[in-house]
Amino acid sequence: MDVQRLETFVVVAQSNTLAEAAERLGYARSTVTSHLQGLERALGASLLERGASVNRLTKAGVRFLAYATDILDKLAQAQAAVTAAAQDRPSNLSIGATASLCTYRLPSFLRTLRRLMPNLETQVFVGSVAQLRDQVGRGELAAALVNSATAAANRPAEEADRRHLWTDRVVLVGAPDLVARPQRLLVTAPGCVYRDIAEKEVMPRLGGVQVQQVGSVDGVKSSVLGGLGVGVMPAIAVGPQLEWGRVVEMPLPALPPVMTELVWNAEVPPAHVTPHLRRLRPPQTLPSGRAPHAPRHVSRAVS
């Protein structure tokens, strides 16, 4: 019951098929099958239902998943702690993020890093996507959380220096008495992905509305709540307001979702930090059907 087999089982549990798990792990499918069979022999129980078109854990598999993720988490923490102790100093990581991600995604991301590497010290800097990518490329930042419209994200899902962490639904919302005949479209600053979606996807559908720039996603949200117009933003930003009826979503065709990824400069992070970054994964639907809100380490998600 070695670590490699545990990691394989956890990735299989997070994937739809064995082929998908093999691709994520960089293994042949036969290797994934061999790892699973070795675990099942060691445990004396079947972990995966046979014959299903998608991966489904047995009751024993669901029970074992909790222990496997805990073991891998503890091992990762032990590795980070030993490395930090050997260096006799805390590790530091400079991270950039856009203003909207600082509000809605950064806290859970930092909790994930803290859980995996308790001795890691982080410093956060705010900038536009273009600025952050440039700073990472020059080595001024070790890593950055950046977002882009998924339609433009044609690169492979995983590369050596980047990981996809979230995909957010985008909505056009306004006060209930304004959405029927909107007069003003509130937008973020140029260079923001939500400004691009507003200009390319929403303006042509709304016709001759007045456009007013109000800075950030938070600025758009506050202005929408103040009854100044309608605005484009991630659904996560207005979840409670939509639920309470303070704002309503306009019935337009679906807007393109926005992908958030972590990018980093491989030469800047401490050596023991990079393997943790490479093992981050986007949230997967849990057995209960609830999707977690923080990126997964290969071992589990953090709420």
Buried (B, 14 or more C-beta within 10 A) or exposed (E): EEEEBBBBBBBBBBBEBBEBBBBBBEBEBEBBBBBBBBBBEEEEBBBBEEEEEEBBBBEBBEEBBEEBBEBBBEBBBEBBBEBBEEEEEEBEBBBBBBBBBBBBBBEBBBEBBBBBBEBBEBEBBBBBBEBBBBBBEEEBBBBBBBBBBBEEBEEEBBEEBBBBBBBBEBBBBBBEEBBEEBEBBBBBBEEBBBBBBBBEBBBEEBEEBEBBEBBBBBBBBBBBBEEBBBBBBBBBBBEEBBEEEBBBBBEEEEBBBBBBBBBBBEEBBBEBBBEBBBBBBBBBEBEEEEEBBBBBBBBBBBE
